Structures are given as C-alpha cells and as structure tokens.
C-alpha cells in the first residue's frame, strides 16, 4: 500500500492484494519489478518521457536519491510490494534484465526503457 500511496493512489490491504493478483503475470503470487512498471504504464498510458509520474515511480525505488536504483533498493521496494523479499536468484534476474549497460545500477533512462517510453 505504501508504494501506491506514494504514487498518489492510496489503497487498503484488500485492494493491494487484488492489485498484486491482477499484475502477477507469471502467477508466482508476487508482483515483481517488471510487473510493477508494466502496471504503472498500463494504468497511465499517457505518460511521456518527461512526465513527473515516471520520475515519481523511479524515485520510489531510488531510496537514497542518488539517481540510480541499486540491487538493495530494488530488493527493498519489491519486499514492500509483496511483504517478502525476492530470492537472490529472482533479484539477480530482474536486475540483469533492467541494467541494460551492465554497470550495476538502473538509471532513469533504463527505467524508462523498461516502462516503454
């Protein structure tokens, strides 16, 4: 609920569970990073590359505000979304897909590519 609240969409625990179930494309009972960003994009198809909503979503992951998402930040937000941390293997896989330039960080530009803007 906290993540969606930060995006301006406060919701109850029941609504969160329903949202996770709807976004859970691989049916593993969890909302992963890509499922989350796909859900944000689907909910707001009008998002442009300069839209503050994309920056807000990115900033939700970029906890220390350094302009990059590192593995620990990604793990922390996914744990908040799902109430459990992803496995190390799942986290590595998600990060590998998102870290296009393989520098160990997800930049805002990489984040936008994942969302499809």
N, CA, C and O of each residue as an XYZ file, in Angstrom:
468
protein
N       0.790     -1.190      0.000
C       0.000      0.000      0.000
C       0.841      1.266      0.000
O       0.442      2.268     -0.594
N       2.008      1.242      0.661
C       2.834      2.444      0.764
C       3.332      2.891     -0.603
O       3.378      4.087     -0.891
N       3.705      1.933     -1.446
C       4.207      2.282     -2.777
C       3.136      2.998     -3.585
O       3.403      4.022     -4.214
N       1.948      2.467     -3.567
C       0.867      3.072     -4.338
C       0.474      4.411     -3.729
O       0.105      5.336     -4.452
N       0.547      4.520     -2.421
C       0.258      5.787     -1.762
C       1.224      6.865     -2.246
O       0.820      8.004     -2.481
N       2.504      6.505     -2.395
C       3.499      7.453     -2.882
C       3.226      7.862     -4.320
O       3.629      8.944     -4.747
N       2.546      7.007     -5.067
C       2.187      7.336     -6.447
C       0.851      8.073     -6.521
O       0.329      8.322     -7.608
N       0.298      8.420     -5.348
C      -0.964      9.155     -5.314
C      -2.172      8.261     -5.418
O      -3.255      8.730     -5.766
N      -2.017      6.973     -5.123
C      -3.099      6.003     -5.213
C      -3.213      5.217     -3.906
O      -2.949      4.015     -3.897
N      -3.602      5.869     -2.792
C      -3.709      5.128     -1.536
C      -4.753      4.024     -1.648
O      -5.767      4.192     -2.325
N      -4.502      2.882     -0.979
C      -5.441      1.769     -1.047
C      -5.348      0.913      0.205
O      -4.370      0.958      0.953
N      -6.402      0.132      0.404
C      -6.471     -0.751      1.561
C      -5.642     -2.008      1.289
O      -5.194     -2.243      0.167
N      -5.447     -2.810      2.338
C      -4.711     -4.070      2.190
C      -5.418     -4.987      1.198
O      -4.764     -5.650      0.393
N      -6.740     -5.030      1.249
C      -7.501     -5.873      0.322
C      -7.322     -5.397     -1.119
O      -7.185     -6.209     -2.034
N      -7.324     -4.096     -1.313
C      -7.114     -3.551     -2.653
C      -5.707     -3.865     -3.148
O      -5.508     -4.147     -4.330
N      -4.728     -3.817     -2.240
C      -3.354     -4.158     -2.608
C      -3.262     -5.610     -3.071
O      -2.631     -5.906     -4.086
N      -3.890     -6.507     -2.326
C      -3.866     -7.926     -2.703
C      -4.509     -8.141     -4.061
O      -4.022     -8.933     -4.869
N      -5.598     -7.439     -4.310
C      -6.288     -7.541     -5.603
C      -5.397     -6.996     -6.725
O      -5.324     -7.575     -7.809
N      -4.733     -5.893     -6.454
C      -3.827     -5.287     -7.431
C      -2.667     -6.220     -7.754
O      -2.318     -6.401     -8.921
N      -2.072     -6.810     -6.727
C      -0.961     -7.738     -6.929
C      -1.425     -8.932     -7.751
O      -0.727     -9.363     -8.670
N      -2.596     -9.468     -7.428
C      -3.122    -10.619     -8.176
C      -3.321    -10.263     -9.650
O      -3.021    -11.069    -10.530
N      -3.825     -9.063     -9.918
C      -4.064     -8.639    -11.301
C      -2.760     -8.397    -12.054
O      -2.686     -8.637    -13.259
N      -1.732     -7.924    -11.353
C      -0.457     -7.600    -12.001
C       0.475     -8.800    -12.120
O       1.468     -8.744    -12.846
N       0.166     -9.869    -11.422
C       1.046    -11.031    -11.313
C       0.994    -11.877    -12.588
O       0.335    -12.915    -12.628
N       1.692    -11.423    -13.617
C       1.655    -12.070    -14.934
C       2.237    -13.483    -14.925
O       1.760    -14.353    -15.654
N       3.265    -13.718    -14.105
C       3.872    -15.053    -14.090
C       3.247    -15.967    -13.038
O       3.694    -17.096    -12.835
N       2.206    -15.463    -12.372
C       1.410    -16.238    -11.417
C       2.256    -16.882    -10.315
O       2.024    -18.027     -9.926
N       3.244    -16.123     -9.820
C       4.057    -16.645     -8.720
C       3.596    -16.126     -7.362
O       4.230    -16.396     -6.342
N       2.485    -15.374     -7.351
C       1.954    -14.842     -6.105
C       2.607    -13.556     -5.668
O       2.305    -13.043     -4.591
N       3.503    -13.021     -6.490
C       4.252    -11.808     -6.156
C       4.160    -10.814     -7.307
O       3.931    -11.191     -8.456
N       4.341     -9.541     -6.978
C       4.447     -8.527     -8.015
C       5.918     -8.161     -8.141
O       6.477     -7.492     -7.272
N       6.529     -8.597     -9.209
C       7.934     -8.309     -9.442
C       8.132     -6.913    -10.023
O       7.174     -6.193    -10.305
N       9.386     -6.558    -10.191
C       9.757     -5.238    -10.696
C       9.095     -4.945    -12.036
O       8.466     -3.901    -12.206
N       9.236     -5.858    -12.981
C       8.686     -5.614    -14.308
C       7.170     -5.605    -14.285
O       6.545     -4.823    -15.001
N       6.580     -6.452    -13.482
C       5.123     -6.443    -13.355
C       4.658     -5.106    -12.787
O       3.624     -4.581    -13.199
N       5.417     -4.555    -11.845
C       5.067     -3.260    -11.278
C       5.148     -2.153    -12.325
O       4.210     -1.370    -12.471
N       6.249     -2.083    -13.048
C       6.388     -0.992    -14.013
C       5.413     -1.161    -15.171
O       4.931     -0.167    -15.713
N       5.114     -2.387    -15.559
C       4.104     -2.615    -16.600
C       2.745     -2.145    -16.111
O       1.979     -1.549    -16.869
N       2.443     -2.414    -14.841
C       1.172     -1.991    -14.268
C       1.086     -0.466    -14.254
O       0.045      0.092    -14.602
N       2.155      0.214    -13.859
C       2.157      1.679    -13.824
C       1.926      2.223    -15.228
O       1.122      3.136    -15.418
N       2.621      1.671    -16.202
C       2.476      2.141    -17.584
C       1.068      1.871    -18.107
O       0.487      2.726    -18.775
N       0.511      0.696    -17.813
C      -0.835      0.361    -18.290
C      -1.881      1.277    -17.663
O      -2.863      1.654    -18.303
N      -1.649      1.627    -16.395
C      -2.594      2.484    -15.687
C      -2.523      3.921    -16.189
O      -3.504      4.659    -16.109
N      -1.371      4.314    -16.702
C      -1.172      5.688    -17.156
C      -0.527      5.676    -18.547
O       0.632      6.066    -18.686
N      -1.261      5.235    -19.576
C      -0.671      5.129    -20.915
C      -0.247      6.466    -21.499
O       0.522      6.508    -22.459
N      -0.740      7.554    -20.931
C      -0.397      8.872    -21.447
C       0.958      9.357    -20.957
O       1.388     10.452    -21.322
N       1.639      8.562    -20.135
C       2.923      9.004    -19.599
C       3.904      9.301    -20.725
O       4.085      8.494    -21.636
N       4.516     10.439    -20.651
C       5.557     10.810    -21.595
C       6.899     10.746    -20.899
O       6.960     10.553    -19.685
N       7.969     10.904    -21.647
C       9.278     10.731    -21.035
C       9.597     11.816    -20.013
O      10.485     11.628    -19.181
N       8.901     12.936    -20.055
C       9.143     13.993    -19.079
C       8.085     14.015    -17.978
O       8.129     14.878    -17.101
N       7.153     13.096    -18.011
C       6.060     13.092    -17.057
C       6.579     12.834    -15.647
O       7.383     11.929    -15.421
N       6.113     13.635    -14.719
C       6.551     13.501    -13.330
C       6.156     12.169    -12.715
O       6.800     11.723    -11.765
N       5.116     11.522    -13.225
C       4.701     10.232    -12.672
C       5.777      9.168    -12.866
O       5.970      8.320    -11.995
N       6.474      9.204    -13.989
C       7.554      8.248    -14.223
C       8.691      8.529    -13.249
O       9.260      7.603    -12.671
N       9.018      9.790    -13.069
C      10.076     10.157    -12.126
C       9.661      9.761    -10.704
O      10.486      9.284     -9.925
N       8.386      9.960    -10.371
C       7.902      9.566     -9.038
C       8.040      8.065     -8.832
O       8.459      7.619     -7.764
N       7.692      7.286     -9.846
C       7.826      5.834     -9.740
C       9.293      5.449     -9.586
O       9.632      4.599     -8.762
N      10.154      6.068    -10.371
C      11.592      5.802    -10.273
C      12.106      6.166     -8.883
O      12.856      5.405     -8.271
N      11.700      7.327     -8.393
C      12.159      7.794     -7.083
C      11.677      6.895     -5.952
O      12.315      6.826     -4.901
N      10.569      6.212     -6.155
C      10.086      5.272     -5.153
C      11.105      4.144     -4.966
O      11.268      3.636     -3.858
N      11.786      3.755     -6.039
C      12.820      2.726     -5.972
C      14.164      3.307     -5.527
O      14.918      2.660     -4.801
N      14.454      4.531     -5.969
C      15.736      5.174     -5.677
C      15.687      5.805     -4.286
O      15.595      7.025     -4.149
N      15.751      4.970     -3.273
C      15.561      5.398     -1.889
C      16.566      6.444     -1.424
O      16.205      7.349     -0.671
N      17.825      6.337     -1.858
C      18.827      7.282     -1.371
C      18.947      8.530     -2.251
O      19.739      9.427     -1.959
N      18.160      8.582     -3.328
C      18.110      9.770     -4.162
C      19.361     10.056     -4.975
O      19.601     11.200     -5.358
N      20.163      9.026     -5.245
C      21.403      9.253     -5.992
C      21.222      9.173     -7.506
O      22.197      9.282     -8.251
N      19.986      8.983     -7.968
C      19.732      8.935     -9.403
C      19.879      7.559    -10.020
O      19.799      7.418    -11.241
N      20.096      6.530     -9.191
C      20.240      5.154     -9.659
C      19.499      4.216     -8.712
O      19.328      4.512     -7.529
N      19.070      3.097     -9.244
C      18.479      2.050     -8.414
C      19.516      0.945     -8.309
O      19.951      0.392     -9.319
N      19.909      0.629     -7.088
C      20.855     -0.482     -6.906
C      20.084     -1.728     -6.464
O      18.879     -1.667     -6.221
N      20.782     -2.841     -6.364
C      20.133     -4.111     -6.019
C      19.383     -4.044     -4.689
O      18.271     -4.558     -4.569
N      19.996     -3.411     -3.699
C      19.371     -3.341     -2.377
C      18.104     -2.498     -2.406
O      17.115     -2.839     -1.756
N      18.127     -1.400     -3.154
C      16.920     -0.576     -3.282
C      15.814     -1.351     -3.985
O      14.658     -1.308     -3.566
N      16.167     -2.059     -5.049
C      15.187     -2.866     -5.759
C      14.606     -3.940     -4.846
O      13.391     -4.134     -4.805
N      15.476     -4.640     -4.114
C      15.020     -5.677     -3.197
C      14.073     -5.102     -2.147
O      13.041     -5.703     -1.849
N      14.414     -3.953     -1.590
C      13.599     -3.339     -0.549
C      12.208     -2.974     -1.020
O      11.226     -3.236     -0.325
N      12.114     -2.372     -2.197
C      10.802     -1.980     -2.713
C       9.984     -3.210     -3.078
O       8.786     -3.261     -2.800
N      10.613     -4.194     -3.694
C       9.875     -5.422     -4.024
C       9.379     -6.111     -2.765
O       8.287     -6.680     -2.756
N      10.170     -6.065     -1.707
C       9.743     -6.649     -0.430
C       8.537     -5.883      0.107
O       7.622     -6.494      0.658
N       8.515     -4.559     -0.041
C       7.368     -3.765      0.399
C       6.126     -4.084     -0.418
O       5.024     -4.167      0.124
N       6.305     -4.263     -1.720
C       5.176     -4.563     -2.591
C       4.563     -5.907     -2.259
O       3.345     -6.073     -2.314
N       5.400     -6.859     -1.917
C       4.970     -8.236     -1.735
C       4.959     -8.703     -0.294
O       4.480     -9.800     -0.006
N       5.467     -7.909      0.599
C       5.616     -8.261      2.001
C       6.617     -9.388      2.217
O       6.654     -9.995      3.287
N       7.427     -9.667      1.201
C       8.544    -10.609      1.340
C       9.585    -10.245      0.284
O       9.256     -9.772     -0.804
N      10.817    -10.474      0.628
C      11.896    -10.135     -0.297
C      11.996    -11.195     -1.392
O      11.757    -12.376     -1.137
N      12.349    -10.777     -2.614
C      12.551    -11.769     -3.676
C      13.790    -12.610     -3.372
O      14.680    -12.180     -2.638
N      13.836    -13.802     -3.939
C      15.024    -14.635     -3.770
C      16.201    -13.952     -4.452
O      16.011    -13.111     -5.331
N      17.408    -14.309     -4.050
C      18.608    -13.735     -4.658
C      18.623    -14.008     -6.153
O      19.015    -13.145     -6.939
N      18.199    -15.199     -6.551
C      18.175    -15.557     -7.965
C      17.174    -14.691     -8.732
O      17.484    -14.191     -9.813
N      15.968    -14.514     -8.171
C      14.966    -13.682     -8.829
C      15.438    -12.237     -8.933
O      15.258    -11.587     -9.962
N      16.043    -11.743     -7.860
C      16.542    -10.381     -7.855
C      17.633    -10.204     -8.909
O      17.634     -9.214     -9.641
N      18.554    -11.153     -8.989
C      19.614    -11.087     -9.994
C      19.041    -11.073    -11.402
O      19.505    -10.319    -12.258
N      18.040    -11.900    -11.644
C      17.426    -11.977    -12.968
C      16.741    -10.664    -13.337
O      16.911    -10.165    -14.450
N      15.968    -10.103    -12.407
C      15.297     -8.832    -12.661
C      16.312     -7.728    -12.911
O      16.158     -6.920    -13.827
N      17.330     -7.705    -12.104
C      18.335     -6.654    -12.222
C      19.098     -6.784    -13.535
O      19.389     -5.783    -14.189
N      19.419     -7.998    -13.915
C      20.151     -8.239    -15.163
C      19.335     -7.734    -16.357
O      19.890     -7.155    -17.291
N      18.029     -7.953    -16.326
C      17.177     -7.503    -17.427
C      17.060     -5.984    -17.470
O      16.981     -5.395    -18.548
N      17.049     -5.355    -16.309
C      16.843     -3.908    -16.249
C      18.128     -3.120    -16.440
O      18.095     -2.009    -16.969
N      19.255     -3.671    -16.021
C      20.539     -2.968    -16.086
C      21.140     -3.154    -17.479
O      22.045     -3.964    -17.680
N      20.626     -2.399    -18.416
C      20.961     -2.572    -19.828
C      22.451     -2.395    -20.106
O      23.028     -3.153    -20.885
N      23.080     -1.401    -19.478
C      24.501     -1.155    -19.750
C      25.437     -1.928    -18.817
O      26.656     -1.770    -18.886
N      24.871     -2.754    -17.957
C      25.633     -3.660    -17.080
C      26.613     -2.940    -16.153
O      27.711     -3.430    -15.891
N      26.193     -1.756    -15.656
C      27.075     -1.026    -14.742
C      26.722     -1.248    -13.276
O      27.307     -0.616    -12.396
N      25.767     -2.142    -13.005
C      25.397     -2.449    -11.626
C      24.360     -1.512    -11.041
O      24.096     -1.550     -9.839
N      23.771     -0.671    -11.875
C      22.756      0.285    -11.438
C      21.689      0.409    -12.516
O      21.967      0.225    -13.701
N      20.476      0.720    -12.100
C      19.409      1.007    -13.056
C      19.246      2.525    -13.066
O      18.889      3.130    -12.055
N      19.510      3.120    -14.210
C      19.385      4.567    -14.353
C      17.945      4.929    -14.701
O      17.133      4.061    -15.021
N      17.645      6.204    -14.635
C      16.317      6.673    -15.028
C      16.051      6.338    -16.488
O      14.934      5.961    -16.842
N      17.065      6.472    -17.339
C      16.905      6.153    -18.762
C      16.580      4.666    -18.950
O      15.715      4.325    -19.757
N      17.254      3.790    -18.222
C      16.965      2.355    -18.301
C      15.565      2.071    -17.787
O      14.852      1.238    -18.346
N      15.170      2.755    -16.732
C      13.835      2.602    -16.162
C      12.776      2.964    -17.200
O      11.779      2.258    -17.348
N      12.997      4.072    -17.921
C      12.035      4.488    -18.953
C      11.947      3.450    -20.065
O      10.864      3.204    -20.597
N      13.073      2.842    -20.418
C      13.059      1.809    -21.459
C      12.218      0.626    -21.011
O      11.441      0.079    -21.794
N      12.373      0.226    -19.744
C      11.594     -0.878    -19.205
C      10.105     -0.572    -19.267
O       9.299     -1.434    -19.618
N       9.748      0.660    -18.925
C       8.337      1.067    -18.948
C       7.832      1.208    -20.379
O       6.640      1.058    -20.648
N       8.748      1.495    -21.284
C       8.364      1.602    -22.691
C       8.087      3.013    -23.142
O       7.265      3.228    -24.033
N       8.765      3.993    -22.537
C       8.593      5.376    -23.009
C       9.901      5.883    -23.569
O       9.978      7.026    -24.021
